[in-house]
């Protein structure tokens, strides 16, 4: 049988990745904000039902190729927030600068590997830029276990009412809602801009 439209998976899927609507929207809006640049961020959540992973929110990090020291600083600050909010860093997301490139960039792999040392089901979610705003059949994400090769994918699913969420996202894309996304790069340029989620 074919997978439901809300799932994106391969025949040899790993554990599932279930995203809150707000988390998925933030990934897509962050990628849309910088369509010709590499974009990355962190996914926060925890163990989900049935052995899967629940992504409750996302933190936008960079719209450039992050340098090691800045990446470490960002991870440390997000980790502090997670300690008080009782969430884990469960993976990272990445959008490549080329439209049709859905490969796992070496920096994304490095971030995912680092996260997997503390959360064994960590995953790397790659944005499929060609599907942004066209997610009628599948989400614009291809997810992989952080510690596996690229041939084994994680099933990706959105929580709640998928159709309503995607209609809202299309409206946000048309209205330029991505302008409200603040990542760590933007914060470094203007420290008055808040980029971290609230800790409670």
CORJOGI-V464124 format. One record per backbone hydrogen bond with DSSP energy under -1.0 kcal/mol. NH is the residue of the N-H (numbers start at 1). CO is the residue of the C=O. Records with the same first field share a line. If there is no record, write none. Layout:
BEGIN
NH: CO + CO
END
This chain:
BEGIN
7: 4
14: 153
17: 155
18: 53
19: 157
20: 55
24: 20
25: 21
26: 22
27: 23
28: 24
29: 25
30: 26
31: 27
32: 28
33: 29
37: 34
39: 95
40: 62
41: 93
42: 59
43: 91
44: 57
45: 88
46: 54
48: 52
52: 49
53: 16
54: 46
55: 18
56: 44
57: 44
59: 42
61: 40
62: 40
71: 67
72: 68
73: 69
74: 70
75: 71
76: 72
77: 73
78: 74
79: 75
80: 76
81: 77
82: 78
83: 79
84: 80
85: 81
86: 82
87: 82
88: 45
90: 43
91: 43
92: 123
93: 41
94: 125
95: 39
101: 98
109: 105
110: 106
111: 107
112: 108
113: 109
114: 110
115: 111
116: 112
118: 115
119: 115
122: 119
123: 90
124: 144
125: 92
126: 142
127: 94
128: 140
129: 127
131: 128
134: 131
142: 126
144: 124
146: 122
148: 145
152: 149
154: 143
156: 8
157: 17
159: 19
165: 161
166: 162
167: 163
168: 164
169: 165
170: 166
171: 167
172: 168
173: 169
174: 170
175: 171
177: 172
179: 176
180: 177
181: 178
185: 61
187: 183
188: 184
189: 185
190: 186
193: 190
END
